[in-house]
């Protein structure tokens, strides 16, 4: 009998050992779950940053393409290019915070920006929370189609055909040789490391080749 009890005591766990074992398992499980939560949170942050950066790249690509086509005038009528209209709202003009582009790109050409996709305006409009959406309106309508969200800044600098920076708003518009675009957007997720939301900025410069061509074509 004594031998059996000794064997039982040797193969079993004391209360203290059971408590220590349970506590250790709890620590391991909690640590693993905490590590999992940190990784999930970091993944969400990186995913949000990637989405914001991709939106910026798309916006820059679209604006650059439209600026490069500005002033396309196959019939050389001289009625298309950048636009500033005095009775328009500021965000519909060609200045530091918006850009108004016209081009005769639809065949058959008529020398005017009469088709919907021949008049394009980019500007910001409120999104909420201190952020903006980048809007793109076409044709005569001013209702914007959203291109990108969570925009902090949209800024245009204009350079003349000699490469010198122009006033705001630029004048004369036919002297615009290139446009510098700066756009920044903010991620929605708080980055725990710097304890703030990440802001991304893209900057590019687009040459207005049609203004150079029109200059060469002038007598």
Secondary structure, DSSP 8 states (H G I E B T S, - for coil): -HHHHHHHHHHS--HHHHHHHHHHHHHHHHHHHHHHHHHHHHHHHHHHHHHHHHHHHHHHHHHHHHHHHTT-BTT--S--SB---TTS-GGGSSSSS-EEEE-B-SSS--SS--SGGGEEEEEEEEEETTEEEEEEEETT----EEEEEEEEEEEEEEEETTS-B--SS-SSGGGEEEEEEEEEEEEEEEETTTTEEEEEEEEEEEE-HHHHHHHHH--
